[in-house]
Amino acid sequence: MTLAVVLIGRNEGARLEASLASLEGRRVVYVDSGSTDGSVAVARAAGAEVVTLDPATPFTAARARHEGFEALGETPPDVVQFIDGDCMVVPGWIEAGLAALQDDARLGLVTGWRSEIAPETSVYNALCDHEWHRPAGEITACGGDMMVRSAAYIEAGGFDAQVIAAEDDEFCQRLRKAGWRMIRLPQPMTRHDAAMTRLGQWWRRAVRSGHGFAQVGDLHPGYFARERARVWVYGLALPVLALVGLIWWPLFLLVLAAYLLSYLKTVQGLRGEGMATGTALHHAVFLTLSKFPNLIGMLTYELRKRCGAAMQIIEYK
């Protein structure tokens, strides 16, 4: 089976150099979204084909991936590996993914395990590292590092450039509805550098996630339903009740009890996934608080939709 790599990036600096080095010997199409740090020159020097996106149209990861696929020509290779510019491919992954696709003609997508390069640097990196590690086997969606059969990509319609967050989930839903299977192999796939060291970065990333919950849920009713319900309850309904509780204190105590119960259930869930108790207690604080920036992201999407405004990306780096 023939393969090419679509690598997307924006001002990734040394991360892009490492990503390109991990792909040495492969055909790479690098798609740049308005970098000002010399990324285009770095990619060309590494032998990659370069696509620079027109800044007149809003940048999105989905748009970059799709234009990268289109740059492969009218007869694309059998398989395309999508990867972000802040990731490195783990040796052996390409071969494992190709073997899985070779063995099952109805398998449209394979992914593996992404992990953080430096999870110990900050709690935000550690949260990402935990987020990436999901069970192997049949899946309904995955992140942006994915190996896709070109025939499946074309049949599903590719990435939707208008989706600014959770665009990978949205694409996977169309792939699934088109009848293609998707699996996660129990194998390391990529090493990621979230490079999040500040609370503000984590907050903006959570805002972006909320935007994704709303937009993808709008495009695929029922998807992200549980996530959106939690945000409405813990990000909006309970805070409103807490304000009322300032007048009638028993209600305020009930709201606090609801948040405490949610926090404890989150801790229990993290411990059930093998996380140490102290780490779970720490991480659960951020997972509980994330409903507030998630709400901002959901409301941002609704406002943009009602006003007919462009779906601009929400960057955290």
Number of C-alpha atoms within 10 A of each C-alpha: 10 10 19 20 22 27 30 26 24 22 19 23 17 13 19 25 17 16 23 24 13 16 20 12 9 13 17 25 25 30 31 26 23 16 15 12 12 12 25 25 12 16 22 13 10 15 17 23 19 19 17 15 19 11 9 6 11 16 21 22 27 24 24 24 26 20 21 26 27 13 17 18 9 8 8 16 17 16 23 24 25 23 23 25 27 24 27 24 23 16 13 11 19 15 9 17 23 21 12 15 22 13 9 10 11 14 18 25 29 25 29 27 22 25 23 22 18 15 20 11 12 14 19 21 23 20 17 19 22 17 12 16 15 15 13 14 13 12 17 13 20 23 17 19 23 21 26 24 25 21 13 23 23 12 13 20 13 22 24 17 19 18 23 25 26 24 24 21 21 24 22 26 19 19 25 18 10 15 14 20 20 24 21 22 19 14 16 17 25 26 19 25 20 21 18 20 14 13 12 12 17 22 19 19 22 25 27 26 24 28 29 25 26 27 26 23 17 15 12 14 11 11 17 17 14 10 15 21 11 15 22 16 14 21 21 15 13 19 16 13 15 20 14 13 17 12 10 12 13 12 16 19 14 15 21 15 12 14 16 13 12 16 20 17 13 19 25 16 14 19 16 12 12 9 16 12 14 10 14 20 18 12 21 21 14 17 15 19 16 21 24 20 22 29 27 20 25 23 16 17 25 16 12 13 13 8 9 9 10 12 20 16 16 17 10 17 16
